[in-house]
Amino acid sequence: MPSPTDSIFEKPSTLRSRVEEFLRTSIMQGRIKGGERLREQDLCDQLGISRPTLREALRTLEAERLITIEPHRGPTVVRITEKAAKDLYALRALLEGFAAHEFARLASDADIERLRLTVSALHEHASRGEQAELLAAKREFYDVLLSGCDNELISDMLPGLLSRINLLRATSFSSPARLPQSLLEIDLIFECIKARDAAGAQNAARDHIVNAERTALAVLKQQQETDEREPDSRAASSRSSKGASR
């Protein structure tokens, strides 16, 4: 029988984790757009890292479905279509609603207190306009929710789904009118959980997803229309420049 020492043990790469978080945050905050190619050499030069370290980080983002890596083209940020967004939100509503239901029914008092702290952090970062910290706090909210719902399948499925939803969550958070309403909805989910109202928590979680979907799709449509107009604007500008140079 092989000894454990026959295997190669690799310590976690702190640098790789930092690169992953930098790229993830850049995508979430819209600094890197959907459909945009990630040029490896440019990123290595910008971050002062080796190509193997970058490629390890890119593989993690590929597993999270934030990027795709195609032969002869390289890594590209995923562009979420309207159809894909609707599919993601439909599944999210089912899983997240059930997770909230089970958390309200099964979570310990300590779990509920941990959830309260994440909700408090959401409000704090929102009041300061700290988008990156806000998205991190939302991830922490789901980490607590999943750890207390006691369902391994949902704990396996929902994080991967949320990684793709994060592209749209950054979009919906970018709508000034959405954030205050989103926080009120999260407050309601928490109040139902604190009261051990499982059905209420499930309904509140589903309503939260439906409202987030509505806003995200509206902003997504607006962004797509802008992207479609930009080539025409650039072409018109180019024609104008050529005309002026004659």
C-alpha positions as CSV (number, residue, x, y, z in Angstrom):
1,M,0.0,0.0,0.0
2,P,1.5,3.4,-1.0
3,S,2.6,5.6,1.9
4,P,1.2,9.1,2.2
5,T,4.8,10.3,1.8
6,D,4.8,8.8,-1.7
7,S,2.4,11.6,-2.8
8,I,3.4,15.2,-3.4
9,F,2.2,17.6,-0.8
10,E,1.7,21.2,-2.0
11,K,1.2,24.0,0.4
12,P,-1.5,26.5,-0.5
13,S,-0.1,29.3,-2.6
14,T,-0.8,32.7,-1.0
15,L,0.4,34.5,-4.1
16,R,-1.9,32.5,-6.3
17,S,-4.9,33.2,-4.0
18,R,-4.1,36.9,-4.1
19,V,-4.0,36.8,-7.9
20,E,-7.3,34.9,-8.0
21,E,-8.9,37.5,-5.7
22,F,-7.5,40.4,-7.8
23,L,-8.9,39.0,-11.0
24,R,-12.2,38.0,-9.4
25,T,-12.7,41.4,-8.0
26,S,-11.8,43.1,-11.2
27,I,-14.4,41.1,-13.0
28,M,-17.1,41.7,-10.3
29,Q,-16.5,45.4,-10.3
30,G,-16.6,45.7,-14.1
31,R,-13.0,46.7,-14.6
32,I,-12.7,43.7,-16.8
33,K,-15.8,43.4,-19.0
34,G,-17.7,40.3,-20.2
35,G,-16.3,39.1,-23.5
36,E,-12.9,40.7,-22.8
37,R,-9.8,38.7,-23.5
38,L,-7.2,38.4,-20.7
39,R,-3.8,38.8,-22.1
40,E,-1.4,36.7,-20.1
41,Q,1.8,38.6,-20.7
42,D,0.1,41.9,-19.9
43,L,-1.2,40.5,-16.6
44,C,2.1,39.0,-15.7
45,D,3.8,42.3,-16.3
46,Q,1.2,44.3,-14.4
47,L,1.1,42.0,-11.4
48,G,4.8,41.1,-11.4
49,I,4.1,37.3,-11.4
50,S,5.2,34.3,-13.4
51,R,3.0,32.8,-16.1
52,P,2.6,29.4,-14.2
53,T,1.2,31.3,-11.1
54,L,-1.2,33.3,-13.4
55,R,-2.4,30.1,-15.1
56,E,-3.1,28.4,-11.8
57,A,-5.3,31.4,-10.8
58,L,-7.0,31.3,-14.2
59,R,-7.8,27.6,-13.8
60,T,-9.6,28.4,-10.6
61,L,-11.7,31.2,-12.2
62,E,-12.4,28.8,-15.1
63,A,-13.8,26.3,-12.6
64,E,-16.0,29.1,-11.2
65,R,-17.2,29.7,-14.7
66,L,-16.1,33.4,-14.6
67,I,-13.8,32.9,-17.6
68,T,-13.4,30.4,-20.5
69,I,-10.1,29.3,-21.8
70,E,-10.1,28.4,-25.5
71,P,-7.3,26.9,-27.6
72,H,-5.4,29.5,-29.7
73,R,-7.4,32.3,-28.1
74,G,-6.7,32.1,-24.4
75,P,-8.8,33.2,-21.4
76,T,-11.9,35.3,-21.9
77,V,-14.3,36.7,-19.3
78,V,-17.7,35.0,-19.6
79,R,-20.4,37.2,-21.2
80,I,-23.7,36.4,-19.5
81,T,-26.6,36.4,-21.9
82,E,-30.2,37.2,-21.0
83,K,-31.2,33.5,-21.4
84,A,-28.3,32.3,-19.2
85,A,-29.2,34.9,-16.6
86,K,-32.8,33.8,-16.4
87,D,-31.7,30.2,-16.1
88,L,-29.3,31.0,-13.3
89,Y,-31.8,33.0,-11.3
90,A,-34.5,30.4,-11.7
91,L,-32.2,27.7,-10.2
92,R,-30.9,30.1,-7.6
93,A,-34.4,30.9,-6.4
94,L,-35.1,27.2,-5.8
95,L,-31.9,26.4,-4.0
96,E,-31.6,29.6,-2.0
97,G,-35.2,29.5,-0.9
98,F,-34.7,26.0,0.3
99,A,-31.4,26.9,2.0
100,A,-33.2,29.7,3.9
101,H,-36.0,27.4,4.9
102,E,-33.7,24.8,6.3
103,F,-31.4,27.4,8.0
104,A,-34.4,28.8,9.8
105,R,-35.5,25.3,10.9
106,L,-32.1,23.8,11.8
107,A,-29.5,26.5,12.5
108,S,-28.1,26.9,16.0
109,D,-28.4,30.2,17.9
110,A,-24.7,30.7,17.3
111,D,-25.3,30.3,13.5
112,I,-28.1,32.9,13.6
113,E,-25.8,35.3,15.5
114,R,-23.1,34.8,12.8
115,L,-25.7,35.5,10.1
116,R,-26.7,38.7,12.0
117,L,-23.1,39.9,11.9
118,T,-22.9,39.4,8.1
119,V,-26.1,41.4,7.7
120,S,-24.7,44.2,9.8
121,A,-21.5,44.2,7.7
122,L,-23.6,44.5,4.6
123,H,-25.3,47.6,5.9
124,E,-22.0,49.1,7.1
125,H,-20.2,48.6,3.7
126,A,-23.3,49.9,1.8
127,S,-23.3,53.1,3.9
128,R,-19.7,53.7,3.0
129,G,-20.1,52.9,-0.7
130,E,-17.5,50.1,-0.5
131,Q,-18.6,47.8,-3.4
132,A,-15.7,45.3,-3.2
133,E,-16.3,44.9,0.6
134,L,-20.0,44.7,0.0
135,L,-19.6,41.8,-2.4
136,A,-17.3,40.1,0.0
137,A,-19.8,40.5,2.8
138,K,-22.5,39.0,0.6
139,R,-20.3,36.0,0.0
140,E,-19.9,35.7,3.8
141,F,-23.7,35.8,4.2
142,Y,-24.0,32.8,1.9
143,D,-21.1,31.0,3.6
144,V,-23.0,31.2,6.9
145,L,-26.3,30.3,5.3
146,L,-24.9,27.2,3.6
147,S,-23.0,26.0,6.6
148,G,-26.2,26.2,8.8
149,C,-28.7,24.7,6.3
150,D,-27.3,21.2,6.8
151,N,-27.7,20.1,3.2
152,E,-24.5,18.9,1.5
153,L,-26.0,18.9,-2.0
154,I,-27.0,22.6,-1.8
155,S,-23.7,23.4,-0.2
156,D,-22.0,21.8,-3.2
157,M,-24.2,23.3,-5.9
158,L,-25.0,26.8,-4.8
159,P,-21.4,28.2,-4.5
160,G,-20.7,27.4,-8.2
161,L,-23.9,28.9,-9.2
162,L,-23.2,32.0,-7.1
163,S,-19.9,32.5,-8.8
164,R,-21.6,33.1,-12.1
165,I,-24.4,35.1,-10.4
166,N,-21.7,37.3,-9.0
167,L,-21.2,38.7,-12.5
168,L,-24.9,39.9,-12.4
169,R,-24.8,40.7,-8.7
170,A,-22.2,43.3,-9.4
171,T,-24.4,44.6,-12.1
172,S,-27.5,44.8,-9.9
173,F,-25.5,46.4,-7.1
174,S,-24.4,49.1,-9.6
175,S,-28.1,50.3,-9.8
176,P,-28.4,53.0,-7.2
177,A,-32.1,52.2,-6.6
178,R,-31.6,48.5,-6.1
179,L,-29.1,48.4,-3.2
180,P,-31.4,50.0,-0.4
181,Q,-34.2,47.7,-1.5
182,S,-31.9,44.7,-1.6
183,L,-30.8,45.4,2.0
184,L,-34.4,45.6,3.2
185,E,-35.1,42.2,1.6
186,I,-32.1,40.7,3.3
187,D,-33.2,42.2,6.6
188,L,-36.6,40.5,6.1
189,I,-34.9,37.1,5.3
190,F,-33.0,37.4,8.6
191,E,-36.0,38.5,10.6
192,C,-37.9,35.4,9.4
193,I,-34.9,33.2,10.2
194,K,-34.5,34.7,13.7
195,A,-38.2,34.0,14.3
196,R,-37.7,30.4,13.1
197,D,-40.3,31.1,10.4
198,A,-39.0,28.6,7.8
199,A,-41.8,29.2,5.3
200,G,-41.5,33.0,5.7
201,A,-37.7,32.8,5.2
202,Q,-38.1,30.7,2.0
203,N,-40.7,33.1,0.5
204,A,-38.5,36.2,1.5
205,A,-35.5,34.6,-0.1
206,R,-37.4,33.8,-3.3
207,D,-38.8,37.3,-3.5
208,H,-35.2,38.7,-3.1
209,I,-34.0,36.6,-6.0
210,V,-37.0,37.7,-8.3
211,N,-36.3,41.4,-7.5
212,A,-32.6,41.0,-8.1
213,E,-33.2,39.3,-11.4
214,R,-35.5,42.0,-12.6
215,T,-32.9,44.7,-11.9
216,A,-30.0,42.7,-13.2
217,L,-31.7,42.0,-16.5
218,A,-32.7,45.6,-17.0
219,V,-29.1,46.7,-16.4
220,L,-27.7,43.9,-18.5
221,K,-30.0,44.9,-21.4
222,Q,-28.9,48.5,-21.1
223,Q,-25.2,47.4,-21.1
224,Q,-25.8,45.3,-24.2
225,E,-27.4,48.2,-26.0
226,T,-24.4,50.4,-25.1
227,D,-22.0,47.7,-26.4
228,E,-23.9,47.5,-29.6
229,R,-23.8,51.2,-30.1
230,E,-20.0,51.5,-29.4
231,P,-18.8,49.9,-32.7
232,D,-21.1,52.3,-34.7
233,S,-19.7,55.3,-32.7
234,R,-16.1,54.2,-33.3
235,A,-16.8,53.7,-37.0
236,A,-18.4,57.2,-37.3
237,S,-15.4,58.7,-35.4
238,S,-13.0,57.0,-37.7
239,R,-14.8,58.2,-40.8
240,S,-14.8,61.7,-39.4
241,S,-11.1,61.6,-38.7
242,K,-10.3,60.4,-42.2
243,G,-12.5,63.1,-43.7
244,A,-10.7,65.8,-41.7
245,S,-7.3,64.6,-42.8
246,R,-8.1,64.9,-46.5
